[in-house]
Amino acid sequence: MTNAWFKPVGWLFRPIAWQGYLAVACAAIFCIQVFIAVDRHSHSVSDTLYGIFPYFVPTFLLLNWLASKRGA
């Protein structure tokens, strides 16, 4: 028997165990660091958006995959 880390809520997943909260926190910390690093060298909002896109999308896809595998 495996413990569920996430609970499906519509199309999204909500963390219900400490492992789920840890995964979400790690993804958020990574995204914040990427945003700060990219925004430091950007000249406009579009530069920032183009710079963070290649990092944010795979991060959230990986988090969604993890939640779907470890969900209730």
Distance bins in CASP14 RR format, pairs under 12 A and 6 or more apart:
PFRMAT RR
TARGET T0000
AUTHOR 0000-0000-0000
RMODE 2
METHOD distances of the structure
MODEL  1
2 17 0 0 0 0 0 1 0 0 0 0 0
2 19 0 0 0 0 0 1 0 0 0 0 0
2 69 0 0 0 0 1 0 0 0 0 0 0
2 70 1 0 0 1 0 0 0 0 0 0 0
2 71 0 0 0 0 1 0 0 0 0 0 0
2 72 0 0 0 0 1 0 0 0 0 0 0
3 16 0 0 0 0 1 0 0 0 0 0 0
3 17 1 0 0 1 0 0 0 0 0 0 0
3 18 0 0 0 0 0 1 0 0 0 0 0
3 19 0 0 0 0 1 0 0 0 0 0 0
3 20 0 0 0 0 0 1 0 0 0 0 0
3 70 0 0 0 0 1 0 0 0 0 0 0
3 71 0 0 0 0 1 0 0 0 0 0 0
3 72 0 0 0 0 1 0 0 0 0 0 0
4 13 0 0 0 0 1 0 0 0 0 0 0
4 14 0 0 0 0 0 1 0 0 0 0 0
4 15 0 0 0 0 1 0 0 0 0 0 0
4 16 1 0 0 1 0 0 0 0 0 0 0
4 17 1 0 0 1 0 0 0 0 0 0 0
4 19 0 0 0 0 1 0 0 0 0 0 0
4 20 0 0 0 0 1 0 0 0 0 0 0
4 66 0 0 0 0 0 1 0 0 0 0 0
4 67 0 0 0 0 1 0 0 0 0 0 0
4 68 0 0 0 0 0 1 0 0 0 0 0
4 69 0 0 0 0 0 1 0 0 0 0 0
4 70 1 0 0 1 0 0 0 0 0 0 0
4 71 1 0 1 0 0 0 0 0 0 0 0
4 72 1 1 0 0 0 0 0 0 0 0 0
5 13 0 0 0 0 1 0 0 0 0 0 0
5 14 0 0 0 0 0 1 0 0 0 0 0
5 15 1 0 0 1 0 0 0 0 0 0 0
5 16 1 0 0 1 0 0 0 0 0 0 0
5 17 1 0 1 0 0 0 0 0 0 0 0
5 18 0 0 0 0 1 0 0 0 0 0 0
5 19 1 0 1 0 0 0 0 0 0 0 0
5 20 1 0 1 0 0 0 0 0 0 0 0
5 21 0 0 0 0 1 0 0 0 0 0 0
5 22 0 0 0 0 1 0 0 0 0 0 0
5 23 1 0 0 1 0 0 0 0 0 0 0
5 24 0 0 0 0 1 0 0 0 0 0 0
5 63 0 0 0 0 0 1 0 0 0 0 0
5 66 1 0 0 1 0 0 0 0 0 0 0
5 67 1 0 0 1 0 0 0 0 0 0 0
5 68 0 0 0 0 0 1 0 0 0 0 0
5 69 0 0 0 0 1 0 0 0 0 0 0
5 70 1 0 1 0 0 0 0 0 0 0 0
5 71 1 0 0 1 0 0 0 0 0 0 0
5 72 0 0 0 0 1 0 0 0 0 0 0
6 12 0 0 0 0 1 0 0 0 0 0 0
6 13 1 1 0 0 0 0 0 0 0 0 0
6 14 1 0 0 1 0 0 0 0 0 0 0
6 15 1 0 1 0 0 0 0 0 0 0 0
6 16 1 0 0 1 0 0 0 0 0 0 0
6 17 1 0 0 1 0 0 0 0 0 0 0
6 18 0 0 0 0 0 1 0 0 0 0 0
6 19 0 0 0 0 1 0 0 0 0 0 0
6 20 1 0 0 1 0 0 0 0 0 0 0
6 21 0 0 0 0 1 0 0 0 0 0 0
6 22 0 0 0 0 0 1 0 0 0 0 0
6 23 0 0 0 0 1 0 0 0 0 0 0
6 24 0 0 0 0 1 0 0 0 0 0 0
6 63 0 0 0 0 1 0 0 0 0 0 0
6 64 0 0 0 0 1 0 0 0 0 0 0
6 65 0 0 0 0 0 1 0 0 0 0 0
6 66 1 0 0 1 0 0 0 0 0 0 0
6 67 1 0 1 0 0 0 0 0 0 0 0
6 68 0 0 0 0 1 0 0 0 0 0 0
6 69 0 0 0 0 1 0 0 0 0 0 0
6 70 1 0 1 0 0 0 0 0 0 0 0
6 71 1 0 1 0 0 0 0 0 0 0 0
6 72 1 0 0 1 0 0 0 0 0 0 0
7 13 1 0 0 1 0 0 0 0 0 0 0
7 14 1 0 1 0 0 0 0 0 0 0 0
7 15 1 0 0 1 0 0 0 0 0 0 0
7 16 1 0 1 0 0 0 0 0 0 0 0
7 17 0 0 0 0 1 0 0 0 0 0 0
7 20 0 0 0 0 0 1 0 0 0 0 0
7 67 0 0 0 0 1 0 0 0 0 0 0
7 68 0 0 0 0 0 1 0 0 0 0 0
7 70 0 0 0 0 0 1 0 0 0 0 0
7 71 1 0 0 1 0 0 0 0 0 0 0
7 72 1 0 1 0 0 0 0 0 0 0 0
8 14 1 0 0 1 0 0 0 0 0 0 0
8 15 0 0 0 0 0 1 0 0 0 0 0
8 16 0 0 0 0 0 1 0 0 0 0 0
8 64 0 0 0 0 0 1 0 0 0 0 0
8 67 0 0 0 0 1 0 0 0 0 0 0
8 68 0 0 0 0 1 0 0 0 0 0 0
8 70 0 0 0 0 0 1 0 0 0 0 0
8 71 1 0 0 1 0 0 0 0 0 0 0
8 72 1 0 0 1 0 0 0 0 0 0 0
9 15 0 0 0 0 0 1 0 0 0 0 0
9 16 0 0 0 0 0 1 0 0 0 0 0
9 67 0 0 0 0 0 1 0 0 0 0 0
9 71 0 0 0 0 0 1 0 0 0 0 0
9 72 0 0 0 0 0 1 0 0 0 0 0
10 67 0 0 0 0 0 1 0 0 0 0 0
11 64 0 0 0 0 1 0 0 0 0 0 0
11 67 0 0 0 0 0 1 0 0 0 0 0
11 68 0 0 0 0 0 1 0 0 0 0 0
12 24 0 0 0 0 0 1 0 0 0 0 0
12 60 0 0 0 0 0 1 0 0 0 0 0
12 63 0 0 0 0 0 1 0 0 0 0 0
12 64 0 0 0 0 1 0 0 0 0 0 0
12 67 0 0 0 0 1 0 0 0 0 0 0
12 68 0 0 0 0 0 1 0 0 0 0 0
12 71 0 0 0 0 0 1 0 0 0 0 0
13 20 0 0 0 0 1 0 0 0 0 0 0
13 21 0 0 0 0 0 1 0 0 0 0 0
13 23 0 0 0 0 0 1 0 0 0 0 0
13 24 0 0 0 0 1 0 0 0 0 0 0
13 60 0 0 0 0 0 1 0 0 0 0 0
13 63 0 0 0 0 1 0 0 0 0 0 0
13 64 1 0 0 1 0 0 0 0 0 0 0
13 65 0 0 0 0 0 1 0 0 0 0 0
13 66 0 0 0 0 1 0 0 0 0 0 0
13 67 1 1 0 0 0 0 0 0 0 0 0
13 68 1 0 0 1 0 0 0 0 0 0 0
13 69 0 0 0 0 0 1 0 0 0 0 0
13 70 0 0 0 0 1 0 0 0 0 0 0
13 71 1 0 0 1 0 0 0 0 0 0 0
13 72 0 0 0 0 1 0 0 0 0 0 0
14 20 0 0 0 0 1 0 0 0 0 0 0
14 21 0 0 0 0 0 1 0 0 0 0 0
14 24 0 0 0 0 1 0 0 0 0 0 0
14 67 0 0 0 0 1 0 0 0 0 0 0
14 71 0 0 0 0 1 0 0 0 0 0 0
14 72 0 0 0 0 1 0 0 0 0 0 0
15 21 1 0 1 0 0 0 0 0 0 0 0
15 22 0 0 0 0 1 0 0 0 0 0 0
15 23 1 0 0 1 0 0 0 0 0 0 0
15 24 1 0 1 0 0 0 0 0 0 0 0
15 25 0 0 0 0 1 0 0 0 0 0 0
15 26 0 0 0 0 0 1 0 0 0 0 0
15 27 0 0 0 0 0 1 0 0 0 0 0
15 28 0 0 0 0 0 1 0 0 0 0 0
15 63 0 0 0 0 0 1 0 0 0 0 0
15 66 0 0 0 0 0 1 0 0 0 0 0
15 67 1 0 0 1 0 0 0 0 0 0 0
15 70 0 0 0 0 1 0 0 0 0 0 0
15 71 0 0 0 0 1 0 0 0 0 0 0
15 72 0 0 0 0 0 1 0 0 0 0 0
16 23 0 0 0 0 0 1 0 0 0 0 0
16 24 0 0 0 0 0 1 0 0 0 0 0
16 67 0 0 0 0 0 1 0 0 0 0 0
16 70 0 0 0 0 0 1 0 0 0 0 0
16 71 0 0 0 0 1 0 0 0 0 0 0
16 72 1 0 0 1 0 0 0 0 0 0 0
17 23 0 0 0 0 1 0 0 0 0 0 0
17 24 0 0 0 0 0 1 0 0 0 0 0
17 67 0 0 0 0 0 1 0 0 0 0 0
17 70 0 0 0 0 1 0 0 0 0 0 0
17 71 0 0 0 0 1 0 0 0 0 0 0
17 72 0 0 0 0 1 0 0 0 0 0 0
18 24 0 0 0 0 0 1 0 0 0 0 0
18 25 0 0 0 0 0 1 0 0 0 0 0
19 25 0 0 0 0 0 1 0 0 0 0 0
19 26 0 0 0 0 0 1 0 0 0 0 0
19 66 0 0 0 0 1 0 0 0 0 0 0
19 67 0 0 0 0 0 1 0 0 0 0 0
19 69 0 0 0 0 0 1 0 0 0 0 0
19 70 1 0 0 1 0 0 0 0 0 0 0
19 71 0 0 0 0 0 1 0 0 0 0 0
20 26 0 0 0 0 1 0 0 0 0 0 0
20 27 0 0 0 0 0 1 0 0 0 0 0
20 28 0 0 0 0 0 1 0 0 0 0 0
20 63 0 0 0 0 1 0 0 0 0 0 0
20 66 0 0 0 0 1 0 0 0 0 0 0
20 67 1 0 0 1 0 0 0 0 0 0 0
20 69 0 0 0 0 0 1 0 0 0 0 0
20 70 1 0 0 1 0 0 0 0 0 0 0
20 71 0 0 0 0 1 0 0 0 0 0 0
20 72 0 0 0 0 0 1 0 0 0 0 0
21 27 0 0 0 0 0 1 0 0 0 0 0
21 28 0 0 0 0 0 1 0 0 0 0 0
21 63 0 0 0 0 0 1 0 0 0 0 0
21 67 0 0 0 0 0 1 0 0 0 0 0
22 28 0 0 0 0 0 1 0 0 0 0 0
22 29 0 0 0 0 0 1 0 0 0 0 0
22 63 0 0 0 0 0 1 0 0 0 0 0
22 66 0 0 0 0 0 1 0 0 0 0 0
22 70 0 0 0 0 0 1 0 0 0 0 0
23 29 0 0 0 0 0 1 0 0 0 0 0
23 30 0 0 0 0 0 1 0 0 0 0 0
23 59 0 0 0 0 0 1 0 0 0 0 0
23 60 0 0 0 0 0 1 0 0 0 0 0
23 62 0 0 0 0 1 0 0 0 0 0 0
23 63 1 0 0 1 0 0 0 0 0 0 0
23 64 0 0 0 0 0 1 0 0 0 0 0
23 65 0 0 0 0 0 1 0 0 0 0 0
23 66 1 0 1 0 0 0 0 0 0 0 0
23 67 1 0 0 1 0 0 0 0 0 0 0
23 69 0 0 0 0 0 1 0 0 0 0 0
23 70 0 0 0 0 1 0 0 0 0 0 0
23 71 0 0 0 0 0 1 0 0 0 0 0
24 30 0 0 0 0 0 1 0 0 0 0 0
24 31 0 0 0 0 0 1 0 0 0 0 0
24 59 0 0 0 0 0 1 0 0 0 0 0
24 60 0 0 0 0 0 1 0 0 0 0 0
24 62 0 0 0 0 0 1 0 0 0 0 0
24 63 1 0 0 1 0 0 0 0 0 0 0
24 64 0 0 0 0 0 1 0 0 0 0 0
24 66 0 0 0 0 1 0 0 0 0 0 0
24 67 0 0 0 0 1 0 0 0 0 0 0
24 70 0 0 0 0 0 1 0 0 0 0 0
25 31 0 0 0 0 0 1 0 0 0 0 0
25 32 0 0 0 0 0 1 0 0 0 0 0
25 63 0 0 0 0 0 1 0 0 0 0 0
26 32 0 0 0 0 0 1 0 0 0 0 0
26 33 0 0 0 0 0 1 0 0 0 0 0
26 59 0 0 0 0 1 0 0 0 0 0 0
26 62 0 0 0 0 0 1 0 0 0 0 0
26 63 0 0 0 0 1 0 0 0 0 0 0
26 66 0 0 0 0 0 1 0 0 0 0 0
27 33 0 0 0 0 0 1 0 0 0 0 0
27 34 0 0 0 0 0 1 0 0 0 0 0
27 55 0 0 0 0 0 1 0 0 0 0 0
27 56 0 0 0 0 1 0 0 0 0 0 0
27 57 0 0 0 0 0 1 0 0 0 0 0
27 58 0 0 0 0 0 1 0 0 0 0 0
27 59 1 0 1 0 0 0 0 0 0 0 0
27 60 1 0 0 1 0 0 0 0 0 0 0
27 61 0 0 0 0 0 1 0 0 0 0 0
27 62 1 0 0 1 0 0 0 0 0 0 0
27 63 1 0 1 0 0 0 0 0 0 0 0
27 64 0 0 0 0 0 1 0 0 0 0 0
27 65 0 0 0 0 0 1 0 0 0 0 0
27 66 0 0 0 0 1 0 0 0 0 0 0
27 67 0 0 0 0 0 1 0 0 0 0 0
28 34 0 0 0 0 0 1 0 0 0 0 0
28 35 0 0 0 0 0 1 0 0 0 0 0
28 56 0 0 0 0 0 1 0 0 0 0 0
28 59 0 0 0 0 1 0 0 0 0 0 0
28 60 0 0 0 0 0 1 0 0 0 0 0
28 63 0 0 0 0 1 0 0 0 0 0 0
29 35 0 0 0 0 0 1 0 0 0 0 0
29 36 0 0 0 0 0 1 0 0 0 0 0
29 59 0 0 0 0 0 1 0 0 0 0 0
30 36 0 0 0 0 0 1 0 0 0 0 0
30 37 0 0 0 0 0 1 0 0 0 0 0
30 52 0 0 0 0 0 1 0 0 0 0 0
30 55 1 0 0 1 0 0 0 0 0 0 0
30 56 0 0 0 0 1 0 0 0 0 0 0
30 58 0 0 0 0 0 1 0 0 0 0 0
30 59 1 0 1 0 0 0 0 0 0 0 0
30 60 0 0 0 0 0 1 0 0 0 0 0
30 62 0 0 0 0 0 1 0 0 0 0 0
30 63 0 0 0 0 1 0 0 0 0 0 0
31 37 0 0 0 0 0 1 0 0 0 0 0
31 38 0 0 0 0 0 1 0 0 0 0 0
31 39 0 0 0 0 0 1 0 0 0 0 0
31 52 1 0 0 1 0 0 0 0 0 0 0
31 53 0 0 0 0 0 1 0 0 0 0 0
31 55 1 0 0 1 0 0 0 0 0 0 0
31 56 1 0 1 0 0 0 0 0 0 0 0
31 57 0 0 0 0 0 1 0 0 0 0 0
31 58 0 0 0 0 0 1 0 0 0 0 0
31 59 1 0 1 0 0 0 0 0 0 0 0
31 60 0 0 0 0 1 0 0 0 0 0 0
31 62 0 0 0 0 0 1 0 0 0 0 0
31 63 0 0 0 0 1 0 0 0 0 0 0
32 38 0 0 0 0 0 1 0 0 0 0 0
32 39 0 0 0 0 0 1 0 0 0 0 0
32 52 0 0 0 0 0 1 0 0 0 0 0
32 55 0 0 0 0 0 1 0 0 0 0 0
32 56 0 0 0 0 0 1 0 0 0 0 0
32 59 0 0 0 0 0 1 0 0 0 0 0
33 39 0 0 0 0 0 1 0 0 0 0 0
33 40 0 0 0 0 0 1 0 0 0 0 0
33 52 0 0 0 0 0 1 0 0 0 0 0
33 55 0 0 0 0 1 0 0 0 0 0 0
33 56 0 0 0 0 0 1 0 0 0 0 0
33 59 0 0 0 0 0 1 0 0 0 0 0
34 40 0 0 0 0 0 1 0 0 0 0 0
34 41 0 0 0 0 0 1 0 0 0 0 0
34 42 0 0 0 0 0 1 0 0 0 0 0
34 48 0 0 0 0 0 1 0 0 0 0 0
34 51 0 0 0 0 1 0 0 0 0 0 0
34 52 1 0 1 0 0 0 0 0 0 0 0
34 53 0 0 0 0 0 1 0 0 0 0 0
34 54 0 0 0 0 1 0 0 0 0 0 0
34 55 1 0 1 0 0 0 0 0 0 0 0
34 56 1 0 0 1 0 0 0 0 0 0 0
34 57 0 0 0 0 0 1 0 0 0 0 0
34 58 0 0 0 0 0 1 0 0 0 0 0
34 59 0 0 0 0 1 0 0 0 0 0 0
34 60 0 0 0 0 0 1 0 0 0 0 0
35 41 0 0 0 0 0 1 0 0 0 0 0
35 42 0 0 0 0 1 0 0 0 0 0 0
35 48 1 0 0 1 0 0 0 0 0 0 0
35 49 0 0 0 0 0 1 0 0 0 0 0
35 51 0 0 0 0 1 0 0 0 0 0 0
35 52 1 0 1 0 0 0 0 0 0 0 0
35 53 0 0 0 0 0 1 0 0 0 0 0
35 55 0 0 0 0 1 0 0 0 0 0 0
35 56 0 0 0 0 1 0 0 0 0 0 0
35 59 0 0 0 0 0 1 0 0 0 0 0
36 42 0 0 0 0 0 1 0 0 0 0 0
36 48 0 0 0 0 0 1 0 0 0 0 0
36 52 0 0 0 0 0 1 0 0 0 0 0
36 55 0 0 0 0 0 1 0 0 0 0 0
37 48 0 0 0 0 0 1 0 0 0 0 0
37 51 0 0 0 0 1 0 0 0 0 0 0
37 52 0 0 0 0 1 0 0 0 0 0 0
37 55 0 0 0 0 1 0 0 0 0 0 0
38 44 0 0 0 0 0 1 0 0 0 0 0
38 45 0 0 0 0 0 1 0 0 0 0 0
38 46 0 0 0 0 0 1 0 0 0 0 0
38 47 1 0 0 1 0 0 0 0 0 0 0
38 48 1 0 1 0 0 0 0 0 0 0 0
38 49 0 0 0 0 1 0 0 0 0 0 0
38 50 0 0 0 0 1 0 0 0 0 0 0
38 51 1 0 1 0 0 0 0 0 0 0 0
38 52 1 0 1 0 0 0 0 0 0 0 0
38 53 0 0 0 0 1 0 0 0 0 0 0
38 54 0 0 0 0 1 0 0 0 0 0 0
38 55 1 0 0 1 0 0 0 0 0 0 0
38 56 0 0 0 0 0 1 0 0 0 0 0
39 45 0 0 0 0 1 0 0 0 0 0 0
39 46 0 0 0 0 0 1 0 0 0 0 0
39 47 0 0 0 0 1 0 0 0 0 0 0
39 48 1 0 1 0 0 0 0 0 0 0 0
39 49 0 0 0 0 0 1 0 0 0 0 0
39 50 0 0 0 0 0 1 0 0 0 0 0
39 51 0 0 0 0 1 0 0 0 0 0 0
39 52 0 0 0 0 1 0 0 0 0 0 0
40 47 0 0 0 0 0 1 0 0 0 0 0
40 48 0 0 0 0 1 0 0 0 0 0 0
40 51 0 0 0 0 0 1 0 0 0 0 0
40 52 0 0 0 0 0 1 0 0 0 0 0
41 47 0 0 0 0 1 0 0 0 0 0 0
41 48 0 0 0 0 1 0 0 0 0 0 0
41 50 0 0 0 0 0 1 0 0 0 0 0
41 51 0 0 0 0 1 0 0 0 0 0 0
41 52 0 0 0 0 0 1 0 0 0 0 0
42 48 1 0 1 0 0 0 0 0 0 0 0
42 49 0 0 0 0 1 0 0 0 0 0 0
42 50 0 0 0 0 1 0 0 0 0 0 0
42 51 1 0 0 1 0 0 0 0 0 0 0
42 52 0 0 0 0 1 0 0 0 0 0 0
43 50 0 0 0 0 0 1 0 0 0 0 0
43 51 0 0 0 0 0 1 0 0 0 0 0
44 50 0 0 0 0 1 0 0 0 0 0 0
44 51 0 0 0 0 0 1 0 0 0 0 0
45 51 0 0 0 0 0 1 0 0 0 0 0
45 52 0 0 0 0 0 1 0 0 0 0 0
46 52 0 0 0 0 0 1 0 0 0 0 0
46 53 0 0 0 0 0 1 0 0 0 0 0
47 53 0 0 0 0 0 1 0 0 0 0 0
48 55 0 0 0 0 0 1 0 0 0 0 0
48 56 0 0 0 0 0 1 0 0 0 0 0
49 55 0 0 0 0 0 1 0 0 0 0 0
49 56 0 0 0 0 1 0 0 0 0 0 0
49 57 0 0 0 0 0 1 0 0 0 0 0
50 56 0 0 0 0 0 1 0 0 0 0 0
50 57 0 0 0 0 0 1 0 0 0 0 0
51 57 0 0 0 0 0 1 0 0 0 0 0
52 58 0 0 0 0 0 1 0 0 0 0 0
52 59 0 0 0 0 1 0 0 0 0 0 0
52 60 0 0 0 0 0 1 0 0 0 0 0
53 59 0 0 0 0 0 1 0 0 0 0 0
53 60 0 0 0 0 0 1 0 0 0 0 0
54 61 0 0 0 0 0 1 0 0 0 0 0
55 61 0 0 0 0 0 1 0 0 0 0 0
55 62 0 0 0 0 0 1 0 0 0 0 0
56 62 0 0 0 0 0 1 0 0 0 0 0
56 63 0 0 0 0 0 1 0 0 0 0 0
57 63 0 0 0 0 0 1 0 0 0 0 0
57 64 0 0 0 0 0 1 0 0 0 0 0
58 64 0 0 0 0 0 1 0 0 0 0 0
58 65 0 0 0 0 0 1 0 0 0 0 0
59 65 0 0 0 0 0 1 0 0 0 0 0
59 66 0 0 0 0 0 1 0 0 0 0 0
60 66 0 0 0 0 0 1 0 0 0 0 0
60 67 0 0 0 0 0 1 0 0 0 0 0
61 67 0 0 0 0 0 1 0 0 0 0 0
61 68 0 0 0 0 0 1 0 0 0 0 0
62 68 0 0 0 0 0 1 0 0 0 0 0
62 69 0 0 0 0 0 1 0 0 0 0 0
63 69 0 0 0 0 0 1 0 0 0 0 0
63 70 0 0 0 0 0 1 0 0 0 0 0
64 70 0 0 0 0 0 1 0 0 0 0 0
64 71 0 0 0 0 0 1 0 0 0 0 0
65 71 0 0 0 0 0 1 0 0 0 0 0
END
